[in-house]
Amino acid sequence: MQRSGLTIEKLKLNNMPIRYKLIIHFLLISILPSIGLGLLIGWTVDRRVEEQSSENTMQLIGKVNTALENDVENLQKITYLISFDPGVQAFLKGTMKDGAEPGGTGVNGESAEYNIRKFMQGFTTLSSEIAGIMLVNQAGEFISNEMYTRPGTEVKNEAWYKAAAANKGIFKMIGHPYGRAVMSHADYKESEVVSAVRAIVDPDTQVVQGVVLVDLKLRVIAETARDVTLGKTGYLTVVDDNGELVYAPQHPFMQSIPVGLFSETSGITSETVNGRDIQLIYRTSSFTGWTTVGVFPMDESAYGVREITFNVVTFVFVVCMLGMTASFYLAYSISRPIGQLASFMSKAQSGDLTIRYWGKRSDEIGMLGRSFNTMLAQISRLLNLTELQARQKREAELRSLQAHIKPHFLYNTLDTIHWMARSRGAEDIAEVVQSLSKLFRLGLSKGSDIIPLSDELEHIVSYLKIQHTRYSSKLSYTIESEPQFGELYVLKLLLQPIVENAIYHGIKERRGPGNIRIAVAERGGDLYLTVADDGAGIPAERLAQLRKRLEDIGTGSIEAEHPIPESAGSGYGILNVQARIRLTYGEPYGLSIDSEPGGGTLVTVRHPVVRSSYPEDH
């Protein structure tokens, strides 16, 4: 649960670097609105252009349908005019007599058939889009200037005649005349004309009297539809009610339209041709029955949309690039001095108080940097002052301690001399006095705080001789040191407080004689001095307190925060030794104590190897 909480904490925005916050901020206020605006514009333009394109295409198709309907309507009017002609009526009814029969003489000395041909020729002359007109009566006889039938052809059995008769006088477009037995003197191909038929019905009996066949040139439809282009390769085509192409440009996408594809009179649909999606926009003429279809590939239907989309995307891309560049630059220009100042503060936190901010900015960051420099200068002055005061206090305490030790020891020595004078003869007094004299001489050391190890050992020997004189039957001692160690330097009065503690709190409290062993060794580049006794030892609780007291001593006051009873074997002198070593050489140098109740005590002094009388030369 705690780990999950830490993960959530790391994800908080407040924990992100300022640089990333600024970049995110700039991106949100510049790039995201641009992207959103671009997407909105693209979607709107796409939808509107597609709707407008479909609407415009439908309007074009409507205009084409209207033009075709006008042309077809003219054909229809022509069929009505033909059917109303008296000569045509007489031909349909088979009543051309008195010169009106075929081959006879009619008006102006001309035959009736000639007059009918001349009448129909007038329509083909006035309407150049008409390829030919044929009039067929119920007997299968026909009249035409432009068309004829193959020999042996029964016209009434032609599909177009039957289609016209089935329509009962209603005009009908039947498309290209494929497979028809009617030929044209102009040798039009079947694909170059479209046919329209209408049956002439007796209004009283509703009996079909004949059929008018009109061929319309395809160029009329082509001229209407071919000038309309949809996109780059789209086109218009005209399809009859059977799905056959009435008109299509060269190389159309679709050779035929599936029957039933157009379920309504107008609309939009699509078809896949040779793996390519084709969109169809269509409208069916109720008059002709033909369907005008706009055909174009779907990948070209939105050419304008793609161009607009490309421009929008390009604009958004440029805005995004400029926005990102500006975001990174602004974020860098703001976060860089903050990062530098944070780096300076980190170095100052690690202890380097000489670092300074050198920026010339006049904004808030520059003010903060100058305040940072002022703060470091004040901290350096305070630390120097504190260090000076601490050293002065330490020197005063050490002088006070030495002054305290000398009278204290002098008192004990005089007490010993007094005791010897009473208990023994004057022979031993000279030895004690001699040792006392040497002890004072080595202790003074001409005012030096660092003395050779040989002098320190000689000093402790003199001290032990005096103590051995006092506790002759109770105290014995040994000193183990190699000759080369005597040339090394140590702090003076290093061993005397430790040996004094060993005698008064160890050997003295022991039943029977005791031994003190002093040894000198060098390990890992450091000098180790050990003082071991087989005295009463230190209880575990007091030993823990003493160890904590020694560990807490640094370069400050030697006064303990938690006083330890005198019986604990701590003593003022041993704390002073720890303080002097830590003050002079720092950690990890100093004293360590190991002891067991009834098993003696071992005090180890870790001291750097010093080869001159200057503490820093080691």
VMD Tcl script that draws the C-alpha trace (Angstrom):
set ca {
  {0.00 0.00 0.00}
  {2.86 2.36 0.86}
  {4.68 1.53 -2.40}
  {1.54 2.32 -4.40}
  {1.24 5.65 -2.60}
  {4.83 6.52 -3.52}
  {4.17 5.70 -7.18}
  {1.12 7.97 -7.24}
  {3.16 10.70 -5.60}
  {5.79 10.50 -8.33}
  {3.13 10.90 -10.98}
  {1.86 14.15 -9.55}
  {2.41 17.24 -11.65}
  {4.05 19.04 -8.75}
  {6.89 16.54 -8.74}
  {7.82 17.16 -12.38}
  {10.78 19.40 -13.29}
  {9.90 22.98 -14.17}
  {11.23 22.47 -17.71}
  {8.66 19.73 -18.40}
  {5.88 21.75 -16.80}
  {6.64 24.73 -19.03}
  {6.84 22.55 -22.15}
  {3.50 20.91 -21.33}
  {1.98 24.32 -20.64}
  {3.17 25.79 -23.94}
  {2.06 22.71 -25.85}
  {-1.40 22.86 -24.30}
  {-1.93 26.53 -25.15}
  {-0.45 26.45 -28.66}
  {-0.22 23.05 -30.31}
  {-3.33 21.31 -29.03}
  {-5.70 24.13 -30.09}
  {-4.04 24.17 -33.52}
  {-4.44 20.42 -33.90}
  {-8.04 20.58 -32.71}
  {-8.81 23.46 -35.07}
  {-7.16 21.61 -37.96}
  {-9.15 18.45 -37.27}
  {-12.39 20.42 -36.98}
  {-11.72 22.31 -40.21}
  {-10.72 19.11 -42.01}
  {-13.83 17.27 -40.86}
  {-16.13 20.18 -41.67}
  {-14.61 20.81 -45.08}
  {-14.66 17.11 -45.90}
  {-18.33 16.83 -45.00}
  {-19.37 20.07 -46.66}
  {-17.36 19.50 -49.85}
  {-18.69 15.97 -50.15}
  {-22.25 17.22 -49.70}
  {-21.66 20.09 -52.11}
  {-20.03 17.80 -54.65}
  {-22.92 15.36 -54.50}
  {-25.42 18.20 -54.73}
  {-23.64 19.79 -57.72}
  {-23.36 16.44 -59.47}
  {-27.04 15.81 -58.89}
  {-27.84 19.25 -60.35}
  {-25.70 18.50 -63.41}
  {-27.47 15.18 -63.84}
  {-30.81 16.96 -63.54}
  {-29.83 19.43 -66.26}
  {-28.66 16.60 -68.52}
  {-31.93 14.77 -67.90}
  {-33.86 17.91 -68.73}
  {-31.97 18.34 -71.99}
  {-32.55 14.70 -72.91}
  {-36.20 14.98 -72.02}
  {-36.51 18.03 -74.27}
  {-34.99 16.12 -77.16}
  {-37.17 13.09 -76.53}
  {-40.20 15.30 -76.12}
  {-39.52 16.75 -79.58}
  {-39.48 13.20 -80.92}
  {-42.75 12.50 -79.21}
  {-44.29 15.63 -80.75}
  {-43.04 14.53 -84.16}
  {-44.76 11.14 -83.74}
  {-47.99 12.93 -82.85}
  {-47.73 15.23 -85.85}
  {-47.10 12.28 -88.11}
  {-50.07 10.35 -86.74}
  {-52.44 13.29 -87.24}
  {-51.62 13.70 -90.93}
  {-54.61 12.66 -93.17}
  {-52.37 10.91 -95.64}
  {-50.74 8.93 -92.81}
  {-54.18 8.09 -91.45}
  {-55.28 6.83 -94.86}
  {-52.09 4.73 -95.10}
  {-52.60 3.22 -91.68}
  {-56.22 2.37 -92.46}
  {-55.37 1.09 -95.96}
  {-57.84 3.52 -97.64}
  {-55.49 5.30 -100.03}
  {-57.75 5.31 -103.19}
  {-58.56 7.62 -106.10}
  {-54.98 8.30 -106.68}
  {-54.10 8.03 -103.04}
  {-53.14 4.37 -103.21}
  {-49.52 3.55 -103.62}
  {-48.49 4.24 -107.17}
  {-51.58 6.38 -107.79}
  {-51.79 10.07 -108.41}
  {-52.58 12.34 -105.48}
  {-52.55 16.06 -104.92}
  {-50.71 18.08 -107.55}
  {-50.37 14.98 -109.65}
  {-48.09 13.29 -107.06}
  {-48.70 9.92 -105.43}
  {-49.97 9.71 -101.86}
  {-46.91 7.69 -100.81}
  {-44.65 10.38 -102.19}
  {-46.53 13.01 -100.25}
  {-46.11 11.00 -97.03}
  {-42.38 10.57 -97.67}
  {-42.06 14.25 -98.39}
  {-44.01 15.02 -95.22}
  {-41.69 12.88 -93.04}
  {-38.60 14.21 -94.80}
  {-39.58 17.65 -93.62}
  {-39.03 16.51 -90.00}
  {-35.60 15.03 -90.71}
  {-34.65 18.19 -92.53}
  {-35.74 20.51 -89.73}
  {-34.38 18.30 -86.94}
  {-30.82 17.31 -87.77}
  {-30.70 15.05 -84.71}
  {-33.19 12.65 -86.32}
  {-31.43 9.85 -88.22}
  {-34.59 8.44 -89.77}
  {-38.36 7.89 -89.53}
  {-40.31 4.77 -90.51}
  {-44.09 4.46 -90.61}
  {-45.55 0.93 -90.44}
  {-49.26 0.05 -90.76}
  {-51.07 -2.96 -89.38}
  {-50.57 -4.85 -92.62}
  {-46.80 -4.71 -92.20}
  {-46.31 -2.15 -94.98}
  {-43.89 0.71 -94.26}
  {-42.94 4.07 -95.66}
  {-39.54 5.70 -94.99}
  {-37.05 7.90 -96.79}
  {-34.00 6.84 -94.78}
  {-34.65 3.25 -93.69}
  {-35.55 -0.07 -95.29}
  {-35.87 -3.71 -94.19}
  {-34.02 -6.80 -95.21}
  {-35.82 -8.92 -97.82}
  {-38.26 -11.38 -96.34}
  {-38.58 -9.43 -93.07}
  {-41.96 -9.37 -91.38}
  {-41.88 -5.97 -89.66}
  {-44.74 -6.77 -87.33}
  {-42.60 -9.52 -85.81}
  {-39.82 -7.08 -84.84}
  {-39.25 -6.58 -81.12}
  {-39.55 -2.84 -81.36}
  {-42.94 -3.12 -83.15}
  {-44.26 -5.45 -80.47}
  {-42.94 -3.15 -77.71}
  {-44.73 -0.20 -79.28}
  {-47.97 -2.16 -79.73}
  {-47.79 -3.29 -76.10}
  {-47.56 0.31 -74.94}
  {-50.93 1.20 -76.52}
  {-49.95 4.56 -77.96}
  {-47.55 5.62 -75.23}
  {-44.20 6.94 -76.46}
  {-41.30 4.65 -75.57}
  {-37.50 4.87 -75.85}
  {-36.04 1.46 -76.61}
  {-32.31 2.29 -76.75}
  {-29.83 1.07 -79.31}
  {-31.45 -0.98 -82.12}
  {-29.31 -4.09 -81.64}
  {-30.46 -7.08 -83.77}
  {-33.04 -5.07 -85.70}
  {-33.89 -6.04 -89.32}
  {-34.34 -2.39 -90.27}
  {-31.36 -0.84 -92.03}
  {-30.44 2.79 -92.74}
  {-29.38 4.28 -96.07}
  {-26.86 6.44 -94.13}
  {-25.27 3.26 -92.77}
  {-25.45 4.30 -89.13}
  {-24.02 1.76 -86.72}
  {-26.38 0.38 -84.12}
  {-24.29 2.04 -81.39}
  {-24.59 5.45 -83.09}
  {-28.38 5.78 -82.82}
  {-31.13 5.20 -80.30}
  {-34.70 4.33 -81.25}
  {-38.04 5.58 -80.07}
  {-41.41 4.07 -80.98}
  {-45.06 4.92 -80.53}
  {-48.09 2.93 -81.60}
  {-50.89 4.82 -83.38}
  {-54.12 3.63 -81.82}
  {-57.68 4.12 -83.05}
  {-59.21 6.35 -80.38}
  {-62.57 4.61 -80.66}
  {-61.60 0.96 -80.76}
  {-58.14 1.22 -79.14}
  {-56.86 -1.02 -81.92}
  {-53.25 -0.48 -82.98}
  {-53.29 0.89 -86.52}
  {-49.55 1.15 -86.94}
  {-46.23 2.19 -85.40}
  {-43.96 5.16 -85.89}
  {-40.23 4.35 -85.49}
  {-37.82 7.26 -85.03}
  {-34.02 6.90 -84.85}
  {-32.21 9.61 -82.89}
  {-28.53 10.27 -83.44}
  {-26.46 9.43 -80.36}
  {-24.38 12.56 -80.77}
  {-27.30 14.54 -79.39}
  {-27.00 12.70 -76.10}
  {-23.20 12.70 -76.28}
  {-23.06 16.46 -76.75}
  {-25.18 16.87 -73.66}
  {-23.23 14.52 -71.38}
  {-19.65 14.39 -72.60}
  {-18.78 17.98 -71.63}
  {-19.53 17.21 -67.99}
  {-16.47 15.96 -66.07}
  {-16.50 14.79 -62.49}
  {-13.15 15.15 -60.78}
  {-10.17 14.15 -62.90}
  {-11.51 11.02 -64.62}
  {-15.22 10.90 -63.72}
  {-17.90 11.09 -66.37}
  {-21.64 10.95 -67.04}
  {-23.30 7.96 -68.64}
  {-26.90 7.23 -69.66}
  {-28.44 3.83 -68.94}
  {-31.74 2.45 -70.17}
  {-34.22 0.59 -68.01}
  {-32.49 -2.73 -68.80}
  {-29.13 -1.56 -67.50}
  {-27.60 -1.23 -70.97}
  {-25.39 1.78 -71.63}
  {-27.13 4.22 -73.94}
  {-24.18 6.55 -73.83}
  {-20.75 6.16 -72.26}
  {-17.38 7.75 -73.04}
  {-14.49 5.75 -74.37}
  {-12.99 3.32 -71.87}
  {-15.67 3.60 -69.20}
  {-15.08 2.17 -65.73}
  {-18.23 0.04 -66.04}
  {-19.33 -1.65 -69.29}
  {-22.82 -2.25 -67.90}
  {-24.87 -1.38 -64.87}
  {-26.28 -4.31 -62.86}
  {-30.05 -4.49 -63.02}
  {-31.57 -3.52 -59.70}
  {-28.58 -1.45 -58.59}
  {-30.72 1.67 -58.57}
  {-33.45 1.01 -56.04}
  {-34.84 4.55 -56.11}
  {-35.38 7.25 -58.72}
  {-32.29 9.14 -57.46}
  {-29.53 8.63 -54.96}
  {-25.91 7.69 -54.34}
  {-24.49 4.18 -54.37}
  {-21.14 2.50 -54.89}
  {-19.77 -0.50 -56.70}
  {-16.41 -2.25 -56.78}
  {-14.99 -2.71 -60.28}
  {-11.66 -4.48 -60.76}
  {-10.78 -3.86 -57.13}
  {-11.51 -0.14 -57.38}
  {-14.35 1.53 -55.51}
  {-16.61 3.49 -57.86}
  {-19.19 5.97 -56.63}
  {-22.43 6.35 -58.59}
  {-24.72 9.37 -58.33}
  {-27.87 8.78 -60.38}
  {-31.28 10.16 -61.29}
  {-33.92 8.41 -63.38}
  {-36.07 10.39 -65.81}
  {-39.75 9.58 -65.41}
  {-40.35 10.64 -68.99}
  {-37.69 8.70 -70.87}
  {-37.19 5.92 -68.33}
  {-33.46 6.40 -68.75}
  {-31.09 6.93 -65.82}
  {-28.29 9.45 -65.98}
  {-25.39 8.33 -63.80}
  {-22.35 10.23 -62.59}
  {-19.47 7.75 -62.35}
  {-16.17 8.59 -60.64}
  {-13.62 6.79 -58.49}
  {-14.06 7.38 -54.81}
  {-10.37 8.11 -54.41}
  {-10.88 11.10 -56.73}
  {-14.21 12.21 -55.34}
  {-12.56 14.29 -52.65}
  {-9.67 15.72 -54.66}
  {-10.50 19.22 -53.48}
  {-10.98 17.93 -49.96}
  {-7.56 16.34 -50.00}
  {-6.01 19.56 -51.24}
  {-7.68 21.56 -48.49}
  {-6.80 18.86 -45.97}
  {-3.19 18.93 -47.14}
  {-3.07 22.70 -46.70}
  {-4.64 22.42 -43.25}
  {-2.26 19.63 -42.23}
  {0.69 21.63 -43.53}
  {-0.45 24.65 -41.58}
  {-0.95 22.61 -38.40}
  {2.44 20.93 -38.89}
  {4.19 24.29 -39.28}
  {2.35 25.68 -36.26}
  {3.25 22.57 -34.23}
  {6.91 22.76 -35.22}
  {7.08 26.46 -34.42}
  {5.13 25.88 -31.21}
  {7.38 23.02 -30.12}
  {10.52 25.01 -30.96}
  {9.23 28.02 -29.08}
  {8.12 25.80 -26.19}
  {11.51 24.13 -25.84}
  {13.34 27.45 -26.19}
  {11.20 29.28 -23.65}
  {11.25 26.33 -21.27}
  {15.04 26.07 -21.61}
  {15.56 29.81 -21.13}
  {13.48 29.77 -17.96}
  {14.49 26.42 -16.47}
  {18.23 26.60 -17.28}
  {19.11 29.35 -14.75}
  {16.84 27.68 -12.20}
  {18.63 24.39 -12.80}
  {22.01 26.10 -12.46}
  {20.95 27.71 -9.21}
  {19.63 24.36 -7.96}
  {23.00 22.78 -8.87}
  {24.85 25.48 -6.94}
  {22.59 24.90 -3.94}
  {23.21 21.14 -4.16}
  {26.97 21.72 -4.09}
  {26.57 24.09 -1.19}
  {24.46 21.47 0.60}
  {27.25 18.93 0.14}
  {29.67 21.29 1.89}
  {31.19 23.41 -0.89}
  {30.56 26.92 0.40}
  {32.94 28.49 -2.13}
  {30.45 28.07 -5.00}
  {28.89 31.28 -6.32}
  {26.16 32.28 -8.76}
  {27.64 34.45 -11.53}
  {24.54 35.30 -13.57}
  {23.85 38.87 -14.70}
  {20.08 38.55 -14.85}
  {17.94 41.28 -13.31}
  {14.77 39.23 -12.91}
  {13.62 37.18 -9.93}
  {16.17 34.43 -10.66}
  {19.02 36.97 -10.65}
  {17.78 38.41 -7.34}
  {17.57 34.89 -5.90}
  {21.11 34.14 -7.10}
  {22.55 37.25 -5.47}
  {20.70 36.47 -2.25}
  {22.16 32.94 -2.47}
  {25.68 34.41 -2.72}
  {25.06 36.67 0.26}
  {23.72 33.76 2.29}
  {26.78 31.59 1.51}
  {29.13 34.44 2.46}
  {27.35 34.89 5.79}
  {27.36 31.12 6.43}
  {31.12 30.97 5.71}
  {31.78 33.84 8.13}
  {29.64 32.24 10.82}
  {31.33 28.86 10.35}
  {34.78 30.40 10.60}
  {33.73 32.29 13.70}
  {32.18 29.17 15.21}
  {35.29 27.10 14.45}
  {37.54 29.74 15.97}
  {35.40 29.91 19.08}
  {35.29 26.12 19.35}
  {39.08 25.84 19.08}
  {39.57 28.57 21.65}
  {37.16 26.86 23.99}
  {38.79 23.48 23.42}
  {42.26 24.86 24.10}
  {41.01 26.46 27.28}
  {39.39 23.18 28.36}
  {42.55 21.23 27.58}
  {44.66 23.67 29.55}
  {42.20 23.45 32.38}
  {42.30 19.66 32.23}
  {46.06 19.56 32.26}
  {46.11 21.97 35.16}
  {43.57 19.73 36.88}
  {45.52 16.55 36.20}
  {48.85 17.86 37.49}
  {47.66 18.93 40.97}
  {45.56 15.78 41.24}
  {48.45 13.54 40.41}
  {50.86 15.59 42.51}
  {48.53 15.08 45.42}
  {48.50 11.32 44.97}
  {52.28 11.23 44.56}
  {52.89 13.23 47.68}
  {50.48 10.96 49.48}
  {52.51 7.99 48.32}
  {55.78 9.55 49.44}
  {54.21 10.27 52.80}
  {52.98 6.68 53.09}
  {56.39 5.29 52.11}
  {58.14 7.48 54.61}
  {56.03 6.09 57.37}
  {55.91 2.48 56.35}
  {59.36 1.92 54.89}
  {62.82 3.17 54.88}
  {64.18 6.01 52.83}
  {65.70 3.69 50.13}
  {62.60 3.61 47.94}
  {61.86 7.27 48.34}
  {64.63 8.23 45.97}
  {63.20 5.98 43.20}
  {59.72 7.40 43.58}
  {60.94 10.94 43.61}
  {63.05 10.22 40.54}
  {60.04 8.78 38.69}
  {57.94 11.74 39.74}
  {60.52 14.12 38.43}
  {60.73 12.35 35.10}
  {56.94 12.27 34.93}
  {56.69 16.03 35.31}
  {59.47 16.59 32.80}
  {57.86 14.43 30.09}
  {54.41 15.79 30.87}
  {55.51 19.36 30.24}
  {57.25 18.43 26.97}
  {58.35 22.01 26.54}
  {54.79 23.06 25.82}
  {54.33 20.75 22.79}
  {51.02 18.85 22.34}
  {52.53 16.17 20.09}
  {55.49 14.11 21.30}
  {57.33 11.02 20.09}
  {55.74 7.71 21.01}
  {58.97 6.77 22.84}
  {58.50 9.76 25.20}
  {54.83 8.83 25.73}
  {55.85 5.25 26.63}
  {58.61 6.52 28.92}
  {56.08 8.81 30.55}
  {53.66 5.93 31.17}
  {56.52 3.76 32.52}
  {57.37 6.45 35.06}
  {53.69 6.64 36.02}
  {53.44 2.84 36.37}
  {56.61 2.71 38.49}
  {55.06 5.16 40.91}
  {51.79 3.19 40.96}
  {53.67 -0.11 41.26}
  {55.49 1.31 44.28}
  {52.11 1.99 45.82}
  {50.45 -1.29 44.77}
  {53.54 -3.52 44.66}
  {51.77 -6.74 45.56}
  {48.65 -5.97 43.55}
  {49.87 -4.42 40.29}
  {52.08 -5.71 37.52}
  {52.46 -4.43 33.98}
  {54.02 -5.19 30.58}
  {54.69 -2.92 27.58}
  {55.05 -4.38 24.06}
  {56.34 -2.07 21.30}
  {58.72 -2.38 18.36}
  {61.71 0.03 18.33}
  {60.62 1.64 15.03}
  {57.34 2.79 16.61}
  {59.27 5.05 18.98}
  {59.98 7.49 16.16}
  {56.26 8.06 15.48}
  {54.44 10.99 17.04}
  {51.29 10.90 19.18}
  {49.26 13.29 21.27}
  {50.84 13.62 24.72}
  {49.04 12.35 27.83}
  {47.32 9.80 25.57}
  {47.77 6.68 27.72}
  {48.01 8.05 31.26}
  {44.23 8.68 31.75}
  {43.45 5.22 30.32}
  {46.03 3.48 32.58}
  {44.77 5.48 35.55}
  {41.22 4.23 34.88}
  {42.53 0.68 34.52}
  {44.23 0.90 37.95}
  {41.56 2.71 39.96}
  {38.45 1.11 38.37}
  {39.81 -2.23 37.29}
  {42.81 -3.58 39.24}
  {41.93 -1.83 42.50}
  {38.41 -3.33 42.45}
  {39.76 -6.81 41.75}
  {40.56 -9.40 44.42}
  {44.19 -10.38 44.26}
  {46.97 -9.09 42.03}
  {46.21 -7.73 38.53}
  {48.14 -7.07 35.36}
  {48.07 -4.22 32.83}
  {49.29 -4.91 29.30}
  {50.16 -2.08 26.94}
  {50.77 -2.95 23.26}
  {51.59 -0.91 20.14}
  {50.86 -2.13 16.59}
  {50.36 -0.72 13.07}
  {47.48 -2.01 10.90}
  {46.06 -0.62 7.67}
  {48.18 2.52 7.83}
  {46.98 3.46 11.34}
  {48.61 3.16 14.75}
  {46.77 1.11 17.36}
  {47.61 1.43 21.10}
  {45.84 -1.01 23.41}
  {45.57 -0.98 27.21}
  {44.25 -4.25 28.61}
  {43.65 -5.14 32.23}
  {42.26 -8.20 33.98}
  {40.38 -6.16 36.53}
  {36.73 -6.10 37.62}
  {35.40 -5.03 34.16}
  {32.45 -2.79 33.40}
  {28.76 -3.76 33.69}
  {26.96 -4.02 30.32}
  {24.58 -1.12 30.95}
  {27.34 1.24 31.99}
  {29.53 0.07 29.11}
  {26.76 0.97 26.66}
  {26.43 4.41 28.22}
  {30.18 4.96 28.06}
  {30.37 3.90 24.43}
  {27.54 6.25 23.51}
  {29.24 9.07 25.42}
  {32.48 8.50 23.55}
  {30.70 8.26 20.19}
  {28.83 11.51 20.76}
  {32.01 13.44 21.36}
  {33.07 15.35 18.30}
  {34.71 18.70 18.04}
  {32.38 20.40 20.51}
  {32.49 20.64 24.24}
  {33.82 17.68 26.14}
  {31.03 17.95 28.68}
  {28.81 14.88 28.46}
  {25.10 15.29 27.75}
  {24.22 12.36 30.03}
  {26.46 12.11 33.10}
  {27.75 8.65 33.91}
  {28.47 7.69 37.54}
  {32.11 7.76 38.50}
  {31.93 4.04 39.27}
  {31.20 3.31 35.63}
  {34.84 3.70 34.83}
  {34.34 6.61 32.47}
  {36.39 9.34 34.18}
  {36.90 12.83 32.95}
  {40.34 11.99 31.59}
  {39.29 9.27 29.17}
  {36.60 11.53 27.70}
  {39.24 14.21 27.28}
  {41.46 11.80 25.36}
  {38.59 11.02 22.98}
  {37.82 14.73 22.52}
  {41.48 15.60 21.83}
  {41.84 12.87 19.19}
  {38.57 13.76 17.46}
  {39.39 17.47 17.60}
  {42.83 16.95 16.09}
  {42.26 14.17 13.57}
  {38.48 13.74 13.31}
  {36.66 10.49 12.72}
  {37.23 7.51 12.58}
  {40.08 8.02 15.04}
  {39.51 7.73 18.77}
  {38.84 5.21 21.53}
  {36.90 1.97 21.60}
  {36.18 -0.06 24.73}
  {35.47 -3.77 25.17}
  {34.75 -5.18 28.61}
  {32.96 -7.94 30.47}
  {32.08 -7.93 34.17}
  {34.84 -9.89 35.93}
  {36.70 -10.37 32.64}
  {38.75 -7.20 32.44}
  {38.68 -4.25 30.05}
  {40.37 -3.58 26.72}
  {40.74 0.03 25.54}
  {41.97 0.52 21.96}
  {43.27 3.85 20.73}
  {43.22 4.33 16.96}
  {45.73 7.03 16.05}
  {47.02 8.07 12.63}
  {50.63 7.38 11.79}
  {52.37 10.75 12.30}
  {56.03 11.07 11.41}
  {56.63 14.69 12.47}
  {55.56 17.03 15.24}
  {52.88 18.62 12.98}
  {49.49 16.90 13.07}
  {48.77 17.49 9.38}
  {51.93 15.65 8.28}
  {50.71 12.08 8.50}
}
mol new
graphics top color blue
foreach p $ca { graphics top sphere $p radius 0.5 }
foreach p [lrange $ca 0 end-1] q [lrange $ca 1 end] { graphics top cylinder $p $q radius 0.2 }
display resetview
